[in-house]
């Protein structure tokens, strides 16, 4: 029997129709009605911000949507295009924080969405916390033919997500992959990420189409143009043992990002790798609330 992490602040759950898809929301009501939006990363879900929320002051009202095709949010039938996340976020802000400038906390993919949106719509964003959201490596036009070929081949052979014999087996795998997780947190994450199949096995609660390569090359120059338009203060969080920053090279270093975003405050979380909010929510919460107090 799995021993699972017990939330300090049990959340509410709601569904909201956003651009034709039912979006699942995890909501932690606080004494301050102005919401803080928690934006998860690739293959994650909104409710695994639970550890971070439990370390933060109960004054904060926190809202964590599951992005389209992840967690308990519906899957679109026509694939995934990154600008859809900006549009989904804008509709969520219109519905849940109308007429206010929003506070965005994003991890990895969610951090990239948050910072790009903050440059696209600077008037809508009050402050941003970007956790391990560095953008992607630069590409060259010469990579385009191979990328298109790879995408076409994947259309003929749709990707699949792995299945696991049980929730316990999945939780044990998460522990092995990330030794910084406690067994209780690993069990909580496994339960959040997985859906049980009729035979008792489990698979990740996400659309396998997310594994399909994007036919359009990432153009870092365009991302940097958006980041230059950010008017909000930005807390730029790096894990001390970040494996993602090493892959990116100098582009993601705080000094280089600070040249693009003048109000950038850097933060390095010790004893943590990419999944900072799962591993050291205590230190991350302290850094976030310190940032809030000065912005």
C-alpha positions in Angstrom: 0.0 0.0 0.0 1.4 3.4 -1.0 2.1 5.9 1.8 1.2 9.2 0.1 2.0 12.8 1.0 -0.8 14.4 2.9 -1.5 18.0 1.8 -1.4 20.8 4.4 -3.8 22.9 2.3 -6.2 20.5 0.5 -7.3 22.1 -2.8 -10.6 22.6 -4.5 -11.0 21.3 -8.1 -13.0 23.0 -10.9 -13.4 22.7 -14.6 -13.5 25.7 -17.0 -14.3 25.7 -20.7 -11.4 27.5 -22.4 -11.3 27.8 -26.2 -13.5 24.8 -26.6 -11.6 22.5 -24.2 -12.5 21.6 -20.6 -9.6 22.7 -18.5 -9.0 21.3 -15.1 -8.0 23.7 -12.4 -6.5 23.0 -9.0 -7.3 25.9 -6.6 -6.0 26.6 -3.2 -8.2 29.4 -1.7 -6.4 32.0 0.4 -7.2 35.1 2.3 -6.0 37.3 -0.5 -8.5 37.0 -3.3 -6.0 38.1 -6.0 -4.8 34.8 -7.5 -1.3 33.6 -8.2 -1.2 31.4 -11.3 1.0 28.3 -11.1 1.9 27.0 -14.6 3.3 23.4 -14.8 5.9 22.0 -17.2 5.9 19.3 -19.9 4.2 16.0 -18.7 3.6 17.5 -15.3 0.2 18.5 -13.8 -1.0 21.5 -11.9 -1.7 19.7 -8.7 2.0 18.7 -8.1 2.5 22.3 -7.0 0.9 21.1 -3.8 4.3 20.8 -2.0 5.2 24.4 -2.9 1.8 25.8 -1.9 2.1 24.0 1.4 5.3 25.9 2.1 3.8 29.3 1.2 1.7 31.6 3.3 -2.0 30.7 3.4 -2.8 34.2 2.4 -2.1 33.4 -1.3 -4.9 32.2 -3.5 -3.2 29.8 -6.0 -4.6 28.5 -9.2 -2.9 25.7 -11.2 -4.4 24.8 -14.6 -3.6 21.6 -16.4 -2.5 22.7 -19.9 -4.4 21.3 -22.9 -3.6 17.6 -23.3 -2.0 17.2 -19.9 -3.4 16.0 -16.6 -7.2 16.1 -16.5 -7.7 18.7 -19.3 -9.2 17.7 -22.6 -7.1 16.8 -25.6 -7.5 18.8 -28.9 -8.0 16.8 -32.1 -5.7 19.0 -34.2 -2.4 18.7 -32.4 -0.4 21.1 -30.3 1.1 24.5 -31.3 2.9 26.6 -28.7 1.0 29.8 -29.3 -2.2 28.0 -28.1 -0.8 28.1 -24.6 -0.6 31.9 -24.7 -4.2 32.1 -25.9 -5.3 29.6 -23.2 -3.5 31.6 -20.5 -5.1 34.8 -21.7 -8.6 33.4 -21.6 -7.9 32.0 -18.1 -6.7 35.4 -16.9 -9.8 37.1 -18.5 -12.0 34.7 -16.6 -10.3 34.4 -13.3 -8.4 37.7 -12.9 -10.3 40.3 -15.0 -9.0 43.8 -14.9 -5.9 43.0 -12.9 -2.2 42.4 -13.6 -1.5 38.7 -12.9 1.3 37.1 -10.9 2.7 34.1 -12.9 4.8 31.3 -11.5 5.9 28.8 -14.2 8.1 25.8 -14.1 10.1 24.6 -17.2 7.6 24.7 -20.1 5.3 26.8 -17.9 8.2 29.2 -17.2 8.7 29.7 -20.9 5.0 30.3 -21.4 5.0 32.8 -18.5 8.0 34.8 -19.7 7.0 34.9 -23.3 3.4 35.9 -22.4 4.8 38.6 -20.1 6.6 40.1 -23.1 3.7 39.7 -25.5 1.2 41.2 -23.0 3.3 43.3 -20.6 0.2 45.2 -19.4 -1.4 42.0 -18.2 1.5 40.8 -15.9 2.5 42.1 -12.5 5.4 39.9 -11.8 6.9 36.6 -12.9 8.7 33.7 -11.3 10.4 31.6 -13.9 11.7 28.2 -12.5 14.1 26.4 -14.8 12.5 27.9 -17.9 15.4 28.8 -20.2 14.0 28.5 -23.7 15.4 26.0 -26.1 18.8 25.7 -28.0 19.3 27.8 -31.1 18.5 26.2 -34.4 19.7 26.8 -38.0 17.6 26.9 -41.1 19.5 23.9 -42.5 17.9 21.7 -39.8 14.4 22.3 -41.4 14.4 19.5 -44.0 15.3 16.8 -41.4 12.8 18.2 -38.9 10.0 18.0 -41.5 10.9 14.5 -42.4 10.9 13.4 -38.8 7.5 15.0 -38.2 6.0 13.3 -41.3 7.4 9.9 -40.2 5.9 10.3 -36.8 2.5 11.0 -38.3 2.6 7.5 -39.8 3.8 5.9 -36.5 2.0 7.8 -33.7 4.0 8.0 -30.4 2.9 6.1 -27.3 3.4 6.6 -23.6 4.7 3.8 -21.5 2.5 1.8 -19.2 3.4 0.5 -15.8 2.1 -2.6 -14.0 0.8 -0.6 -11.0 0.8 2.8 -9.3 3.3 1.4 -6.8 5.7 0.5 -9.6 5.4 3.9 -11.2 6.1 5.6 -7.9 9.2 3.4 -7.4 10.4 4.4 -10.9 10.0 8.1 -10.0 12.0 7.5 -6.8 14.8 5.8 -8.8 14.9 8.6 -11.4 15.0 11.3 -8.8 16.6 10.3 -5.5 15.7 13.7 -4.0 12.1 12.7 -3.8 10.7 11.3 -0.6 8.6 8.1 -1.1 5.5 10.0 0.0 6.0 12.7 -2.6 6.8 10.2 -5.3 3.6 8.4 -4.5 1.6 11.7 -4.6 3.2 12.6 -8.0 2.5 9.2 -9.4 -1.1 9.4 -8.4 -1.3 12.9 -10.0 0.4 11.9 -13.2 -1.1 8.5 -13.9 -4.5 7.1 -14.8 -5.4 3.5 -14.1 -6.4 1.2 -16.9 -9.0 -1.6 -16.8 -6.4 -4.3 -16.2 -4.9 -2.5 -13.2 -1.9 -1.1 -15.0 -1.3 2.7 -15.2 -0.1 5.1 -17.8 0.8 8.8 -17.8 -2.3 11.0 -17.8 -1.3 12.9 -21.0 -1.9 12.9 -24.7 0.9 10.8 -26.4 0.9 13.4 -29.3 3.0 15.6 -27.0 5.9 13.4 -27.9 5.6 14.2 -31.6 8.4 16.6 -32.7 7.4 20.1 -33.6 7.8 20.6 -37.4 8.6 24.3 -36.8 12.1 25.1 -35.7 12.5 26.9 -32.4 13.7 30.5 -33.2 15.4 31.8 -30.2 15.8 35.3 -31.7 12.0 35.6 -31.6 11.9 34.5 -28.0 14.5 37.0 -27.1 12.5 39.8 -28.8 9.5 38.9 -26.6 11.6 38.8 -23.4 12.9 42.3 -24.2 9.3 43.5 -23.9 8.9 42.3 -20.4 8.0 45.2 -18.0 7.4 43.1 -14.9 10.0 42.1 -12.3 11.2 38.6 -13.0 12.6 36.1 -10.5 14.8 33.8 -12.5 15.2 30.5 -10.6 18.0 28.0 -11.4 18.5 24.7 -9.7 22.1 24.3 -8.4 22.4 21.0 -10.2 20.2 21.9 -13.2 20.7 19.4 -16.0 18.7 21.6 -18.4 20.9 24.7 -18.1 23.9 22.6 -19.0 22.3 21.5 -22.3 21.5 25.0 -23.2 24.9 26.6 -22.6 25.5 30.3 -22.0 22.2 31.5 -23.5 20.3 30.6 -20.3 22.8 32.1 -17.9 21.4 34.8 -15.6 23.9 37.4 -16.8 22.8 36.9 -20.4 19.1 36.9 -19.5 19.5 40.1 -17.5 20.7 41.9 -20.6 17.2 41.1 -22.1 15.1 41.6 -18.9 16.4 44.6 -16.9 14.3 43.8 -13.8 15.7 40.3 -13.5 16.5 38.9 -10.0 18.5 35.7 -10.0 18.0 32.9 -7.5 19.9 29.6 -7.3 18.3 26.8 -5.2 20.9 24.5 -3.6 20.6 20.7 -3.5 18.1 20.7 -6.3 17.8 19.6 -9.9 15.2 20.5 -12.6 12.1 19.5 -10.6 12.8 22.1 -7.9 9.2 22.4 -6.8 9.1 18.7 -6.0 12.5 18.5 -4.4 13.1 21.7 -2.4 9.7 23.5 -2.1 10.7 25.0 1.2 13.7 26.9 -0.3 11.7 27.8 -3.4 8.8 29.1 -1.3 11.2 31.3 0.7 12.7 32.8 -2.4 9.3 33.4 -4.0 7.8 35.1 -0.9 11.0 37.3 -0.5 10.5 38.3 -4.2 6.8 39.1 -3.6 7.7 41.2 -0.6 9.9 43.5 -2.7 7.6 43.7 -5.8 
